[in-house]
Amino acid sequence: MTERRLTLQDAAQELGITPDALRQRIRRGQYRSAKEDGRVYVFLNLDRTETEHNVQVESNVLISEMRSRIESLERSHELLERQLEQANERDRENRRLLAAALERIPPQLEAPTEEAPSEARESPVSKGEGDSPTPEQPRTWWRRIIGG
């Protein structure tokens, strides 16, 4: 196990962190330190330092990739919002055009109202005319075949 003794400032620079962050790590027992002549010296394990540096670099790379992904998603979100607004605008215009077109269509004849059955319209059976159909009552298929 190879150790180097560095000042707090130099050790923080070597680890790629701030001196305050290194002081916190020393308090938590992650690094050994010694105070001589009013200066704080930190003992860095070279193997551990290299591993921590690699982890720190990998963390920075991952954070950078995540930020890039977030920015990409934000751009996609903005694009989708613009497309949705354009689709809503098209829908509003289509509804306006449809309403204008419907106003120009002339009104159709009203549907006939239901009339109460009158005595003048009796069923053929009641008149004794069972064989001759009336215009309201077409001949059934079996009357056409039989000849009635």
GIWOHU-V583617 format. One record per backbone hydrogen bond with DSSP energy under -0.5 kcal/mol. NH is the residue of the N-H (numbers start at 1). CO is the residue of the C=O. If there is no record, write none. Layout:
nh=NH co=CO
nh=NH co=CO
//
This chain:
nh=3 co=1
nh=4 co=44
nh=6 co=4
nh=6 co=42
nh=8 co=40
nh=11 co=7
nh=12 co=8
nh=13 co=9
nh=14 co=10
nh=15 co=11
nh=16 co=12
nh=17 co=12
nh=22 co=18
nh=23 co=19
nh=24 co=20
nh=25 co=21
nh=26 co=22
nh=27 co=23
nh=28 co=24
nh=29 co=26
nh=30 co=25
nh=31 co=25
nh=32 co=43
nh=34 co=41
nh=36 co=34
nh=36 co=39
nh=39 co=36
nh=41 co=34
nh=41 co=39
nh=42 co=6
nh=43 co=32
nh=44 co=4
nh=44 co=42
nh=45 co=43
nh=46 co=2
nh=46 co=44
nh=49 co=45
nh=50 co=46
nh=51 co=47
nh=52 co=48
nh=53 co=49
nh=54 co=50
nh=55 co=51
nh=56 co=52
nh=57 co=53
nh=58 co=54
nh=59 co=55
nh=60 co=56
nh=61 co=57
nh=62 co=58
nh=63 co=59
nh=64 co=60
nh=65 co=61
nh=66 co=62
nh=67 co=63
nh=68 co=64
nh=69 co=65
nh=70 co=66
nh=71 co=67
nh=72 co=68
nh=73 co=69
nh=74 co=70
nh=75 co=71
nh=76 co=72
nh=77 co=73
nh=78 co=74
nh=79 co=75
nh=80 co=76
nh=81 co=77
nh=82 co=78
nh=83 co=79
nh=84 co=80
nh=85 co=81
nh=86 co=82
nh=87 co=83
nh=88 co=84
nh=89 co=85
nh=90 co=86
nh=91 co=87
nh=92 co=88
nh=93 co=89
nh=94 co=90
nh=95 co=91
nh=96 co=92
nh=97 co=93
nh=98 co=94
nh=99 co=95
nh=100 co=96
nh=101 co=97
nh=102 co=98
nh=103 co=99
nh=104 co=100
nh=104 co=101
nh=105 co=101
nh=105 co=102
nh=121 co=118
nh=122 co=120
nh=126 co=123
nh=127 co=123
nh=128 co=124
nh=129 co=124
nh=133 co=131
nh=137 co=134
nh=138 co=136
nh=144 co=140
nh=145 co=141
nh=146 co=142
nh=147 co=143
nh=148 co=143
//
